[in-house]
């Protein structure tokens, strides 16, 4: 996850611009070894009006993909229902952006 460290400042700026509450990076290759991009992110957004939500999500995903140079996985924390996937993500995730009061790296 060295690439995440290189782009940390830019990722934090994206998070602010896209109303991200918390963002974690994880090793997406653990979900699918055939996946070309090893970068995955799990996100929780601040509440948004429904008409803005989709554009905000895809804008963030596209910006992260462009930055990382490959099509990243972007999973919404509240949408993660598969216990197998949740276990894999939790085993490799690192905090990238979030609230300081939760001990997050900001």
Biopython code that builds the backbone (N, CA, C, O; Angstrom):
import numpy as np
from Bio.PDB.StructureBuilder import StructureBuilder

atoms = [
    (1, "UNK", "N", (0.816, -1.187, 0.000)),
    (1, "UNK", "CA", (0.000, 0.000, 0.000)),
    (1, "UNK", "C", (0.864, 1.256, 0.000)),
    (1, "UNK", "O", (0.475, 2.314, 0.494)),
    (2, "UNK", "N", (2.035, 1.094, -0.568)),
    (2, "UNK", "CA", (2.972, 2.205, -0.670)),
    (2, "UNK", "C", (2.393, 3.350, -1.499)),
    (2, "UNK", "O", (2.631, 4.516, -1.186)),
    (3, "UNK", "N", (1.634, 3.032, -2.553)),
    (3, "UNK", "CA", (1.050, 4.075, -3.403)),
    (3, "UNK", "C", (0.096, 4.959, -2.613)),
    (3, "UNK", "O", (-0.016, 6.154, -2.889)),
    (4, "UNK", "N", (-0.586, 4.389, -1.643)),
    (4, "UNK", "CA", (-1.507, 5.162, -0.817)),
    (4, "UNK", "C", (-0.728, 6.239, -0.066)),
    (4, "UNK", "O", (-1.165, 7.387, 0.008)),
    (5, "UNK", "N", (0.416, 5.872, 0.488)),
    (5, "UNK", "CA", (1.239, 6.826, 1.235)),
    (5, "UNK", "C", (1.714, 7.967, 0.342)),
    (5, "UNK", "O", (1.760, 9.120, 0.769)),
    (6, "UNK", "N", (2.061, 7.644, -0.881)),
    (6, "UNK", "CA", (2.549, 8.655, -1.825)),
    (6, "UNK", "C", (1.472, 9.691, -2.120)),
    (6, "UNK", "O", (1.768, 10.880, -2.238)),
    (7, "UNK", "N", (0.224, 9.245, -2.238)),
    (7, "UNK", "CA", (-0.871, 10.126, -2.620)),
    (7, "UNK", "C", (-1.745, 10.563, -1.440)),
    (7, "UNK", "O", (-2.836, 11.092, -1.649)),
    (8, "UNK", "N", (-1.289, 10.351, -0.227)),
    (8, "UNK", "CA", (-2.113, 10.605, 0.957)),
    (8, "UNK", "C", (-2.672, 12.027, 1.013)),
    (8, "UNK", "O", (-3.853, 12.214, 1.306)),
    (9, "UNK", "N", (-1.854, 13.007, 0.742)),
    (9, "UNK", "CA", (-2.314, 14.396, 0.784)),
    (9, "UNK", "C", (-3.422, 14.635, -0.253)),
    (9, "UNK", "O", (-4.421, 15.290, 0.045)),
    (10, "UNK", "N", (-3.247, 14.117, -1.442)),
    (10, "UNK", "CA", (-4.250, 14.276, -2.502)),
    (10, "UNK", "C", (-5.525, 13.506, -2.181)),
    (10, "UNK", "O", (-6.625, 13.976, -2.470)),
    (11, "UNK", "N", (-5.381, 12.323, -1.583)),
    (11, "UNK", "CA", (-6.544, 11.530, -1.207)),
    (11, "UNK", "C", (-7.363, 12.256, -0.141)),
    (11, "UNK", "O", (-8.593, 12.265, -0.198)),
    (12, "UNK", "N", (-6.687, 12.858, 0.820)),
    (12, "UNK", "CA", (-7.383, 13.610, 1.866)),
    (12, "UNK", "C", (-8.157, 14.789, 1.274)),
    (12, "UNK", "O", (-9.265, 15.094, 1.717)),
    (13, "UNK", "N", (-7.579, 15.440, 0.288)),
    (13, "UNK", "CA", (-8.269, 16.551, -0.383)),
    (13, "UNK", "C", (-9.516, 16.040, -1.107)),
    (13, "UNK", "O", (-10.573, 16.668, -1.048)),
    (14, "UNK", "N", (-9.391, 14.909, -1.782)),
    (14, "UNK", "CA", (-10.552, 14.311, -2.442)),
    (14, "UNK", "C", (-11.649, 14.002, -1.429)),
    (14, "UNK", "O", (-12.829, 14.236, -1.692)),
    (15, "UNK", "N", (-11.259, 13.480, -0.282)),
    (15, "UNK", "CA", (-12.229, 13.131, 0.758)),
    (15, "UNK", "C", (-12.992, 14.360, 1.228)),
    (15, "UNK", "O", (-14.211, 14.311, 1.397)),
    (16, "UNK", "N", (-12.296, 15.437, 1.433)),
    (16, "UNK", "CA", (-12.952, 16.683, 1.856)),
    (16, "UNK", "C", (-13.926, 17.165, 0.791)),
    (16, "UNK", "O", (-15.037, 17.590, 1.106)),
    (17, "UNK", "N", (-13.509, 17.100, -0.467)),
    (17, "UNK", "CA", (-14.346, 17.577, -1.566)),
    (17, "UNK", "C", (-15.540, 16.674, -1.851)),
    (17, "UNK", "O", (-16.517, 17.118, -2.454)),
    (18, "UNK", "N", (-15.478, 15.421, -1.430)),
    (18, "UNK", "CA", (-16.545, 14.463, -1.710)),
    (18, "UNK", "C", (-17.348, 14.078, -0.467)),
    (18, "UNK", "O", (-18.042, 13.061, -0.459)),
    (19, "UNK", "N", (-17.250, 14.880, 0.560)),
    (19, "UNK", "CA", (-18.035, 14.704, 1.793)),
    (19, "UNK", "C", (-17.869, 13.304, 2.393)),
    (19, "UNK", "O", (-18.840, 12.657, 2.786)),
    (20, "UNK", "N", (-16.613, 12.859, 2.452)),
    (20, "UNK", "CA", (-16.284, 11.557, 3.031)),
    (20, "UNK", "C", (-16.160, 11.704, 4.542)),
    (20, "UNK", "O", (-15.477, 12.602, 5.036)),
    (21, "UNK", "N", (-16.817, 10.827, 5.259)),
    (21, "UNK", "CA", (-16.705, 10.775, 6.718)),
    (21, "UNK", "C", (-15.475, 9.954, 7.101)),
    (21, "UNK", "O", (-14.654, 10.396, 7.906)),
    (22, "UNK", "N", (-15.351, 8.760, 6.524)),
    (22, "UNK", "CA", (-14.195, 7.896, 6.776)),
    (22, "UNK", "C", (-13.823, 7.150, 5.494)),
    (22, "UNK", "O", (-14.683, 6.794, 4.688)),
    (23, "UNK", "N", (-12.521, 6.924, 5.330)),
    (23, "UNK", "CA", (-12.019, 6.176, 4.184)),
    (23, "UNK", "C", (-10.921, 5.235, 4.656)),
    (23, "UNK", "O", (-10.005, 5.634, 5.376)),
    (24, "UNK", "N", (-11.030, 3.991, 4.240)),
    (24, "UNK", "CA", (-10.024, 2.979, 4.542)),
    (24, "UNK", "C", (-9.501, 2.427, 3.223)),
    (24, "UNK", "O", (-10.256, 2.299, 2.260)),
    (25, "UNK", "N", (-8.228, 2.104, 3.177)),
    (25, "UNK", "CA", (-7.640, 1.408, 2.030)),
    (25, "UNK", "C", (-7.503, -0.058, 2.406)),
    (25, "UNK", "O", (-7.255, -0.388, 3.565)),
    (26, "UNK", "N", (-7.664, -0.936, 1.422)),
    (26, "UNK", "CA", (-7.471, -2.366, 1.652)),
    (26, "UNK", "C", (-6.875, -3.002, 0.411)),
    (26, "UNK", "O", (-6.892, -2.419, -0.673)),
    (27, "UNK", "N", (-6.354, -4.194, 0.582)),
    (27, "UNK", "CA", (-5.727, -4.939, -0.513)),
    (27, "UNK", "C", (-6.817, -5.646, -1.314)),
    (27, "UNK", "O", (-7.294, -6.709, -0.916)),
    (28, "UNK", "N", (-7.210, -5.055, -2.440)),
    (28, "UNK", "CA", (-8.287, -5.607, -3.263)),
    (28, "UNK", "C", (-7.899, -6.926, -3.926)),
    (28, "UNK", "O", (-8.773, -7.695, -4.326)),
    (29, "UNK", "N", (-6.611, -7.196, -4.047)),
    (29, "UNK", "CA", (-6.187, -8.466, -4.659)),
    (29, "UNK", "C", (-6.571, -9.649, -3.769)),
    (29, "UNK", "O", (-6.650, -10.779, -4.251)),
    (30, "UNK", "N", (-6.809, -9.408, -2.491)),
    (30, "UNK", "CA", (-7.264, -10.472, -1.595)),
    (30, "UNK", "C", (-8.697, -10.910, -1.923)),
    (30, "UNK", "O", (-9.086, -12.037, -1.616)),
    (31, "UNK", "N", (-9.480, -10.021, -2.544)),
    (31, "UNK", "CA", (-10.849, -10.360, -2.922)),
    (31, "UNK", "C", (-10.896, -11.139, -4.226)),
    (31, "UNK", "O", (-11.715, -12.042, -4.395)),
    (32, "UNK", "N", (-10.005, -10.776, -5.151)),
    (32, "UNK", "CA", (-9.997, -11.404, -6.469)),
    (32, "UNK", "C", (-8.573, -11.343, -7.006)),
    (32, "UNK", "O", (-8.111, -10.283, -7.428)),
    (33, "UNK", "N", (-7.884, -12.467, -6.992)),
    (33, "UNK", "CA", (-6.485, -12.511, -7.417)),
    (33, "UNK", "C", (-6.298, -12.119, -8.874)),
    (33, "UNK", "O", (-5.216, -11.681, -9.265)),
    (34, "UNK", "N", (-7.347, -12.275, -9.682)),
    (34, "UNK", "CA", (-7.250, -11.945, -11.101)),
    (34, "UNK", "C", (-7.443, -10.450, -11.352)),
    (34, "UNK", "O", (-7.253, -9.981, -12.474)),
    (35, "UNK", "N", (-7.813, -9.712, -10.332)),
    (35, "UNK", "CA", (-8.067, -8.281, -10.479)),
    (35, "UNK", "C", (-6.776, -7.565, -10.845)),
    (35, "UNK", "O", (-5.726, -7.804, -10.248)),
    (36, "UNK", "N", (-6.867, -6.691, -11.828)),
    (36, "UNK", "CA", (-5.686, -5.972, -12.301)),
    (36, "UNK", "C", (-5.221, -4.904, -11.314)),
    (36, "UNK", "O", (-4.033, -4.581, -11.280)),
    (37, "UNK", "N", (-6.116, -4.358, -10.526)),
    (37, "UNK", "CA", (-5.769, -3.271, -9.606)),
    (37, "UNK", "C", (-5.789, -3.773, -8.161)),
    (37, "UNK", "O", (-6.805, -4.299, -7.705)),
    (38, "UNK", "N", (-4.688, -3.617, -7.443)),
    (38, "UNK", "CA", (-4.634, -4.106, -6.072)),
    (38, "UNK", "C", (-5.231, -3.142, -5.042)),
    (38, "UNK", "O", (-5.296, -3.465, -3.856)),
    (39, "UNK", "N", (-5.666, -1.961, -5.492)),
    (39, "UNK", "CA", (-6.124, -0.934, -4.560)),
    (39, "UNK", "C", (-7.635, -0.979, -4.368)),
    (39, "UNK", "O", (-8.406, -0.976, -5.328)),
    (40, "UNK", "N", (-8.030, -1.022, -3.115)),
    (40, "UNK", "CA", (-9.434, -0.963, -2.776)),
    (40, "UNK", "C", (-9.652, 0.052, -1.669)),
    (40, "UNK", "O", (-8.763, 0.297, -0.853)),
    (41, "UNK", "N", (-10.827, 0.632, -1.648)),
    (41, "UNK", "CA", (-11.179, 1.604, -0.619)),
    (41, "UNK", "C", (-12.568, 1.298, -0.098)),
    (41, "UNK", "O", (-13.469, 0.933, -0.853)),
    (42, "UNK", "N", (-12.723, 1.452, 1.204)),
    (42, "UNK", "CA", (-14.040, 1.349, 1.826)),
    (42, "UNK", "C", (-14.364, 2.739, 2.351)),
    (42, "UNK", "O", (-13.559, 3.348, 3.056)),
    (43, "UNK", "N", (-15.541, 3.234, 2.008)),
    (43, "UNK", "CA", (-15.900, 4.615, 2.306)),
    (43, "UNK", "C", (-17.212, 4.697, 3.076)),
    (43, "UNK", "O", (-18.106, 3.864, 2.925)),
    (44, "UNK", "N", (-17.291, 5.728, 3.901)),
    (44, "UNK", "CA", (-18.569, 6.122, 4.502)),
    (44, "UNK", "C", (-18.676, 7.626, 4.263)),
    (44, "UNK", "O", (-17.792, 8.394, 4.642)),
    (45, "UNK", "N", (-19.773, 8.027, 3.629)),
    (45, "UNK", "CA", (-20.007, 9.430, 3.335)),
    (45, "UNK", "C", (-20.839, 10.076, 4.437)),
    (45, "UNK", "O", (-21.596, 9.411, 5.144)),
    (46, "UNK", "N", (-20.676, 11.389, 4.561)),
    (46, "UNK", "CA", (-21.626, 12.156, 5.363)),
    (46, "UNK", "C", (-22.963, 12.100, 4.628)),
    (46, "UNK", "O", (-22.987, 11.860, 3.421)),
    (47, "UNK", "N", (-24.064, 12.315, 5.323)),
    (47, "UNK", "CA", (-25.366, 12.284, 4.645)),
    (47, "UNK", "C", (-25.416, 13.272, 3.469)),
    (47, "UNK", "O", (-24.986, 14.421, 3.568)),
    (48, "UNK", "N", (-25.953, 12.773, 2.371)),
    (48, "UNK", "CA", (-26.103, 13.566, 1.150)),
    (48, "UNK", "C", (-27.532, 13.433, 0.652)),
    (48, "UNK", "O", (-28.175, 12.411, 0.890)),
    (49, "UNK", "N", (-28.043, 14.456, -0.042)),
    (49, "UNK", "CA", (-29.345, 14.306, -0.681)),
    (49, "UNK", "C", (-29.267, 13.184, -1.722)),
    (49, "UNK", "O", (-28.249, 13.042, -2.399)),
    (50, "UNK", "N", (-30.320, 12.398, -1.854)),
    (50, "UNK", "CA", (-30.293, 11.267, -2.803)),
    (50, "UNK", "C", (-29.892, 11.665, -4.224)),
    (50, "UNK", "O", (-29.222, 10.897, -4.914)),
    (51, "UNK", "N", (-30.288, 12.834, -4.658)),
    (51, "UNK", "CA", (-29.982, 13.245, -6.031)),
    (51, "UNK", "C", (-28.499, 13.566, -6.231)),
    (51, "UNK", "O", (-28.046, 13.651, -7.372)),
    (52, "UNK", "N", (-27.731, 13.748, -5.148)),
    (52, "UNK", "CA", (-26.295, 14.030, -5.241)),
    (52, "UNK", "C", (-25.433, 12.797, -4.973)),
    (52, "UNK", "O", (-24.247, 12.777, -5.304)),
    (53, "UNK", "N", (-26.027, 11.782, -4.378)),
    (53, "UNK", "CA", (-25.252, 10.642, -3.891)),
    (53, "UNK", "C", (-24.502, 9.899, -5.004)),
    (53, "UNK", "O", (-23.297, 9.672, -4.896)),
    (54, "UNK", "N", (-25.200, 9.531, -6.050)),
    (54, "UNK", "CA", (-24.585, 8.760, -7.139)),
    (54, "UNK", "C", (-23.442, 9.495, -7.812)),
    (54, "UNK", "O", (-22.376, 8.924, -8.042)),
    (55, "UNK", "N", (-23.668, 10.766, -8.130)),
    (55, "UNK", "CA", (-22.618, 11.556, -8.768)),
    (55, "UNK", "C", (-21.398, 11.678, -7.857)),
    (55, "UNK", "O", (-20.261, 11.598, -8.321)),
    (56, "UNK", "N", (-21.638, 11.872, -6.563)),
    (56, "UNK", "CA", (-20.545, 12.005, -5.601)),
    (56, "UNK", "C", (-19.736, 10.707, -5.521)),
    (56, "UNK", "O", (-18.506, 10.739, -5.530)),
    (57, "UNK", "N", (-20.431, 9.563, -5.442)),
    (57, "UNK", "CA", (-19.776, 8.259, -5.362)),
    (57, "UNK", "C", (-18.894, 8.015, -6.596)),
    (57, "UNK", "O", (-17.712, 7.694, -6.474)),
    (58, "UNK", "N", (-19.491, 8.174, -7.785)),
    (58, "UNK", "CA", (-18.741, 7.875, -9.011)),
    (58, "UNK", "C", (-17.632, 8.886, -9.274)),
    (58, "UNK", "O", (-16.602, 8.534, -9.848)),
    (59, "UNK", "N", (-17.826, 10.121, -8.867)),
    (59, "UNK", "CA", (-16.773, 11.117, -9.011)),
    (59, "UNK", "C", (-15.571, 10.747, -8.141)),
    (59, "UNK", "O", (-14.428, 10.848, -8.586)),
    (60, "UNK", "N", (-15.826, 10.320, -6.899)),
    (60, "UNK", "CA", (-14.739, 9.883, -6.023)),
    (60, "UNK", "C", (-14.050, 8.645, -6.584)),
    (60, "UNK", "O", (-12.821, 8.579, -6.614)),
    (61, "UNK", "N", (-14.826, 7.674, -7.022)),
    (61, "UNK", "CA", (-14.242, 6.443, -7.572)),
    (61, "UNK", "C", (-13.375, 6.736, -8.793)),
    (61, "UNK", "O", (-12.277, 6.195, -8.924)),
    (62, "UNK", "N", (-13.864, 7.584, -9.676)),
    (62, "UNK", "CA", (-13.096, 7.936, -10.878)),
    (62, "UNK", "C", (-11.806, 8.674, -10.519)),
    (62, "UNK", "O", (-10.755, 8.413, -11.103)),
    (63, "UNK", "N", (-11.889, 9.594, -9.558)),
    (63, "UNK", "CA", (-10.709, 10.357, -9.151)),
    (63, "UNK", "C", (-9.658, 9.453, -8.500)),
    (63, "UNK", "O", (-8.464, 9.593, -8.765)),
    (64, "UNK", "N", (-10.103, 8.530, -7.652)),
    (64, "UNK", "CA", (-9.168, 7.588, -7.025)),
    (64, "UNK", "C", (-8.544, 6.663, -8.069)),
    (64, "UNK", "O", (-7.349, 6.374, -8.009)),
    (65, "UNK", "N", (-9.346, 6.202, -9.018)),
    (65, "UNK", "CA", (-8.844, 5.331, -10.080)),
    (65, "UNK", "C", (-7.801, 6.043, -10.933)),
    (65, "UNK", "O", (-6.768, 5.469, -11.275)),
    (66, "UNK", "N", (-8.079, 7.286, -11.268)),
    (66, "UNK", "CA", (-7.123, 8.059, -12.067)),
    (66, "UNK", "C", (-5.819, 8.260, -11.292)),
    (66, "UNK", "O", (-4.728, 8.144, -11.851)),
    (67, "UNK", "N", (-5.947, 8.557, -10.015)),
    (67, "UNK", "CA", (-4.767, 8.783, -9.182)),
    (67, "UNK", "C", (-3.919, 7.514, -9.062)),
    (67, "UNK", "O", (-2.693, 7.572, -9.156)),
    (68, "UNK", "N", (-4.570, 6.378, -8.854)),
    (68, "UNK", "CA", (-3.861, 5.109, -8.655)),
    (68, "UNK", "C", (-3.415, 4.473, -9.967)),
    (68, "UNK", "O", (-2.582, 3.566, -9.967)),
    (69, "UNK", "N", (-3.966, 4.944, -11.087)),
    (69, "UNK", "CA", (-3.574, 4.418, -12.388)),
    (69, "UNK", "C", (-4.233, 3.100, -12.745)),
    (69, "UNK", "O", (-3.771, 2.394, -13.642)),
    (70, "UNK", "N", (-5.310, 2.763, -12.051)),
    (70, "UNK", "CA", (-6.054, 1.536, -12.344)),
    (70, "UNK", "C", (-7.467, 1.670, -11.768)),
    (70, "UNK", "O", (-7.731, 2.565, -10.965)),
    (71, "UNK", "N", (-8.351, 0.796, -12.172)),
    (71, "UNK", "CA", (-9.751, 0.844, -11.732)),
    (71, "UNK", "C", (-9.863, 0.292, -10.308)),
    (71, "UNK", "O", (-9.861, -0.924, -10.116)),
    (72, "UNK", "N", (-9.961, 1.174, -9.314)),
    (72, "UNK", "CA", (-10.006, 0.755, -7.913)),
    (72, "UNK", "C", (-11.378, 0.218, -7.535)),
    (72, "UNK", "O", (-12.386, 0.534, -8.166)),
    (73, "UNK", "N", (-11.391, -0.595, -6.496)),
    (73, "UNK", "CA", (-12.645, -1.016, -5.870)),
    (73, "UNK", "C", (-13.027, 0.081, -4.880)),
    (73, "UNK", "O", (-12.186, 0.525, -4.099)),
    (74, "UNK", "N", (-14.282, 0.523, -4.903)),
    (74, "UNK", "CA", (-14.778, 1.475, -3.915)),
    (74, "UNK", "C", (-16.052, 0.883, -3.336)),
    (74, "UNK", "O", (-17.081, 0.809, -4.007)),
    (75, "UNK", "N", (-15.967, 0.468, -2.091)),
    (75, "UNK", "CA", (-17.081, -0.201, -1.413)),
    (75, "UNK", "C", (-17.603, 0.704, -0.314)),
    (75, "UNK", "O", (-16.840, 1.231, 0.495)),
    (76, "UNK", "N", (-18.903, 0.873, -0.299)),
    (76, "UNK", "CA", (-19.525, 1.657, 0.770)),
    (76, "UNK", "C", (-19.636, 0.790, 2.012)),
    (76, "UNK", "O", (-20.120, -0.340, 1.952)),
    (77, "UNK", "N", (-19.188, 1.326, 3.128)),
    (77, "UNK", "CA", (-19.163, 0.561, 4.367)),
    (77, "UNK", "C", (-20.540, -0.017, 4.715)),
    (77, "UNK", "O", (-20.643, -1.183, 5.095)),
    (78, "UNK", "N", (-21.586, 0.787, 4.588)),
    (78, "UNK", "CA", (-22.922, 0.323, 4.957)),
    (78, "UNK", "C", (-23.486, -0.715, 3.981)),
    (78, "UNK", "O", (-24.457, -1.400, 4.302)),
    (79, "UNK", "N", (-22.893, -0.832, 2.807)),
    (79, "UNK", "CA", (-23.359, -1.812, 1.820)),
    (79, "UNK", "C", (-22.649, -3.156, 1.952)),
    (79, "UNK", "O", (-23.034, -4.124, 1.296)),
    (80, "UNK", "N", (-21.633, -3.226, 2.778)),
    (80, "UNK", "CA", (-20.857, -4.460, 2.937)),
    (80, "UNK", "C", (-21.627, -5.437, 3.827)),
    (80, "UNK", "O", (-21.636, -5.301, 5.050)),
    (81, "UNK", "N", (-22.267, -6.413, 3.205)),
    (81, "UNK", "CA", (-23.110, -7.375, 3.925)),
    (81, "UNK", "C", (-22.540, -8.794, 3.909)),
    (81, "UNK", "O", (-22.931, -9.631, 4.723)),
    (82, "UNK", "N", (-21.623, -9.064, 2.990)),
    (82, "UNK", "CA", (-21.048, -10.396, 2.843)),
    (82, "UNK", "C", (-19.991, -10.609, 3.938)),
    (82, "UNK", "O", (-18.963, -9.931, 3.926)),
    (83, "UNK", "N", (-20.219, -11.534, 4.884)),
    (83, "UNK", "CA", (-19.259, -11.719, 5.983)),
    (83, "UNK", "C", (-17.876, -12.182, 5.510)),
    (83, "UNK", "O", (-16.870, -11.855, 6.140)),
    (84, "UNK", "N", (-17.816, -12.933, 4.417)),
    (84, "UNK", "CA", (-16.542, -13.368, 3.863)),
    (84, "UNK", "C", (-15.731, -12.165, 3.372)),
    (84, "UNK", "O", (-14.556, -12.020, 3.708)),
    (85, "UNK", "N", (-16.373, -11.305, 2.574)),
    (85, "UNK", "CA", (-15.705, -10.101, 2.080)),
    (85, "UNK", "C", (-15.321, -9.176, 3.233)),
    (85, "UNK", "O", (-14.232, -8.602, 3.240)),
    (86, "UNK", "N", (-16.214, -9.036, 4.200)),
    (86, "UNK", "CA", (-15.949, -8.171, 5.346)),
    (86, "UNK", "C", (-14.717, -8.640, 6.116)),
    (86, "UNK", "O", (-13.906, -7.825, 6.554)),
    (87, "UNK", "N", (-14.581, -9.941, 6.278)),
    (87, "UNK", "CA", (-13.427, -10.498, 6.991)),
    (87, "UNK", "C", (-12.130, -10.210, 6.234)),
    (87, "UNK", "O", (-11.128, -9.835, 6.844)),
    (88, "UNK", "N", (-12.141, -10.380, 4.932)),
    (88, "UNK", "CA", (-10.959, -10.128, 4.107)),
    (88, "UNK", "C", (-10.583, -8.649, 4.149)),
    (88, "UNK", "O", (-9.414, -8.304, 4.324)),
    (89, "UNK", "N", (-11.567, -7.788, 3.991)),
    (89, "UNK", "CA", (-11.304, -6.347, 3.996)),
    (89, "UNK", "C", (-10.775, -5.909, 5.354)),
    (89, "UNK", "O", (-9.792, -5.171, 5.428)),
    (90, "UNK", "N", (-11.411, -6.354, 6.422)),
    (90, "UNK", "CA", (-10.986, -5.959, 7.763)),
    (90, "UNK", "C", (-9.576, -6.439, 8.098)),
    (90, "UNK", "O", (-8.882, -5.819, 8.904)),
    (91, "UNK", "N", (-9.155, -7.537, 7.483)),
    (91, "UNK", "CA", (-7.813, -8.072, 7.756)),
    (91, "UNK", "C", (-6.706, -7.219, 7.137)),
    (91, "UNK", "O", (-5.571, -7.231, 7.614)),
    (92, "UNK", "N", (-7.036, -6.476, 6.071)),
    (92, "UNK", "CA", (-5.991, -5.710, 5.387)),
    (92, "UNK", "C", (-6.232, -4.206, 5.399)),
    (92, "UNK", "O", (-5.388, -3.456, 4.908)),
    (93, "UNK", "N", (-7.338, -3.745, 5.934)),
    (93, "UNK", "CA", (-7.653, -2.313, 5.824)),
    (93, "UNK", "C", (-6.800, -1.456, 6.748)),
    (93, "UNK", "O", (-6.419, -1.856, 7.848)),
    (94, "UNK", "N", (-6.519, -0.257, 6.246)),
    (94, "UNK", "CA", (-5.820, 0.754, 7.037)),
    (94, "UNK", "C", (-6.600, 2.059, 6.901)),
    (94, "UNK", "O", (-7.177, 2.341, 5.851)),
    (95, "UNK", "N", (-6.610, 2.831, 7.947)),
    (95, "UNK", "CA", (-7.317, 4.106, 7.937)),
    (95, "UNK", "C", (-6.541, 5.118, 7.104)),
    (95, "UNK", "O", (-5.329, 5.269, 7.257)),
    (96, "UNK", "N", (-7.251, 5.802, 6.228)),
    (96, "UNK", "CA", (-6.646, 6.815, 5.377)),
    (96, "UNK", "C", (-7.172, 8.201, 5.745)),
    (96, "UNK", "O", (-6.433, 9.185, 5.719)),
    (97, "UNK", "N", (-8.443, 8.263, 6.084)),
    (97, "UNK", "CA", (-9.084, 9.545, 6.373)),
    (97, "UNK", "C", (-10.241, 9.307, 7.323)),
    (97, "UNK", "O", (-10.982, 8.334, 7.181)),
    (98, "UNK", "N", (-10.395, 10.198, 8.290)),
    (98, "UNK", "CA", (-11.527, 10.074, 9.196)),
    (98, "UNK", "C", (-11.414, 11.008, 10.369)),
    (98, "UNK", "O", (-10.558, 11.892, 10.408)),
    (99, "UNK", "N", (-12.278, 10.802, 11.309)),
    (99, "UNK", "CA", (-12.343, 11.669, 12.477)),
    (99, "UNK", "C", (-11.212, 11.367, 13.454)),
    (99, "UNK", "O", (-10.942, 10.207, 13.764)),
    (100, "UNK", "N", (-10.566, 12.399, 13.925)),
    (100, "UNK", "CA", (-9.470, 12.239, 14.878)),
    (100, "UNK", "C", (-9.943, 11.654, 16.197)),
    (100, "UNK", "O", (-9.200, 10.926, 16.856)),
    (101, "UNK", "N", (-11.183, 11.967, 16.593)),
    (101, "UNK", "CA", (-11.670, 11.466, 17.868)),
    (101, "UNK", "C", (-11.824, 9.950, 17.885)),
    (101, "UNK", "O", (-12.008, 9.364, 18.952)),
    (102, "UNK", "N", (-11.751, 9.314, 16.739)),
    (102, "UNK", "CA", (-11.810, 7.854, 16.666)),
    (102, "UNK", "C", (-10.414, 7.257, 16.504)),
    (102, "UNK", "O", (-10.264, 6.059, 16.268)),
    (103, "UNK", "N", (-9.407, 8.098, 16.631)),
    (103, "UNK", "CA", (-8.041, 7.608, 16.481)),
    (103, "UNK", "C", (-7.641, 7.409, 15.037)),
    (103, "UNK", "O", (-6.708, 6.655, 14.762)),
    (104, "UNK", "N", (-8.308, 8.053, 14.113)),
    (104, "UNK", "CA", (-8.016, 7.880, 12.703)),
    (104, "UNK", "C", (-6.813, 8.715, 12.304)),
    (104, "UNK", "O", (-6.493, 9.711, 12.953)),
    (105, "UNK", "N", (-6.163, 8.310, 11.253)),
    (105, "UNK", "CA", (-5.058, 9.056, 10.694)),
    (105, "UNK", "C", (-5.655, 10.161, 9.838)),
    (105, "UNK", "O", (-6.297, 9.890, 8.824)),
    (106, "UNK", "N", (-5.443, 11.405, 10.247)),
    (106, "UNK", "CA", (-5.978, 12.536, 9.484)),
    (106, "UNK", "C", (-4.873, 13.469, 9.099)),
    (106, "UNK", "O", (-5.121, 14.485, 8.451)),
]
sb = StructureBuilder()
sb.init_structure("model")
sb.init_model(0)
sb.init_chain("A")
sb.init_seg("    ")
for serial, (resi, resn, name, xyz) in enumerate(atoms, 1):
    if name == "N":
        sb.init_residue(resn, " ", resi, " ")
    sb.init_atom(name, np.array(xyz, "f"), 0.0, 1.0, " ", f" {name:<3s}", serial, name[0])
structure = sb.get_structure()
